[in-house]
Amino acid sequence: MNPITRRVVIDDVSAVHEARRAAAQLAADLGFCEVRREQVAIAASELASNAHKHTRGGDVYLQPAPHLPGPVLEMIAADHGPGVAAFEQCLVDGYSTTGTLGAGLGAVQRLASYCAAYSCPERGTVVLARFTAQLDPPMWTPPVRRLDVGALALPAPGETISGDAYTIAEDPDGVTVAVADGLGHGPDAAEAARTVIDSLSELTGLTPAEQLRELHARLRSTRGAAAAIARIDRVSRTVRIAAVGNVTCAVWEPDQGLTRLAGRPGALGIRLSKPFEQVVPLTPNTRLVLHSDGLHNRWDLTAYPGLFTGHPAALTAATLFRDCERGRDDATVVVLGALDAPLHGDFG
Ligand SMILES: [Mn+2]
């Protein structure tokens, strides 16, 4: 079950307190001790305060880190600029203990278990901080490459549950990732999307196009859903994708750039034209982006130099979310990197 992202909009000084309170609440929900809860709260107010004082505003996102053995609290601050000049020089990530994130972010860097940032002049800065329950954590030094996951999932304004759902399922031969968007929003949409995700776990061994056909039959009693499914096969070193309805799937690779794959018209449970699969080669640097139509798909990666190279997938997910969210529908984005990484059970 994917976590729902909690958003605190940084549009007023009162948002600093709200970010602090929401972060402490999530830390408590994840079972963090009182001291660690306070550390998480300090980091959240630091990020929110920084966005309030030095930027044109933005969001702080809070969620259990998707697809990490937990509990890990993920905090992302995404602002609307002006961005930090020469940010790379003051960037610290989880692989290094040198450098600083600049004024106001020192505490976040000190308290977090993992910290990384991406800044784009004018568009703004995205800061990612992840917290394990451990006090005074050493910076993580990942022992081996692992699947790199970034995901945000927010309900439409006024809704408490999302009509979108996603899954990321790893097995010894690869990864199956899917985003489903139940038609409309609210509980009935959520049920349709949930049926897609729950059914997929019973449909292993099929190709994405075959899975769509099976899902179409299973969704007849629901409101219907759009869905995109990608199968990363680490044996044949391919990514196989099929989609129906308005869900965007894109593959990025350093030599080929970005390839957008269009879903066939229709909706699972309502109308399915012959599913069509696209197969692209899997390279060590392939990145995959899936998102629902709560985000527009006119984004252009040339506007974000370096975003797909050397930055964690969570920074890509939050950057696209910040700049492409339509603001009137459930919105979900999933970004995957290090797709060829071997399976391993632990995290740092
Ligand atoms: Mn939608």
Residues whose N, C-alpha, C, O or C-beta is under 5 A from the ligand:
A	BS01	MN	D181 S292 D293 G294 D329 D330
